[in-house]
Amino acid sequence: MPPKCIACAISATKKRNLSGNFTVVYFRPTVDYPDDWTGHPENAEWFCTEHLPLTEGLTNLSALEAIDRIRTQLTQDKA
């Protein structure tokens, strides 16, 4: 599955994503995984280059808390 920005839902396959660059950000983990576990951890989220700066100072929060703050900020910026 290609990366998809959690803030704007632009994926690596959409034409609107001109840069094609995504960064995975790790927030505070809320689940302990066994050493042999594989998969996408609950605290890791993808961000496009436009929305990556919104994660600054939020990595101490859980992913759910951080995403809630980011979406609130984006809503306020549109108003």
C-alpha positions, 0 to 999 in steps of 0.5 A: 500500500502506498503512503497516504498523508494522514492530514490531507489523504493525498497518497503517493499515487494521486496526481496532486502529490507533486513531490512524491515525498512522504515521511513516516512520523513516530508518535508515543507508542501505546502498544507493546509489540513482541520482538517478532511482530511485523506490520505497521505500528499504531504510532506511525503515520505518514505525512506529505511534505506540506503537512510534515511541519505540523508534527513538530512538537507532537511526537510525545503524544499518541498518534490519535492525540496528535492527529486530532490536534493536527486536524483541529489546526487545519480546520482553524487555518481554513476558517 
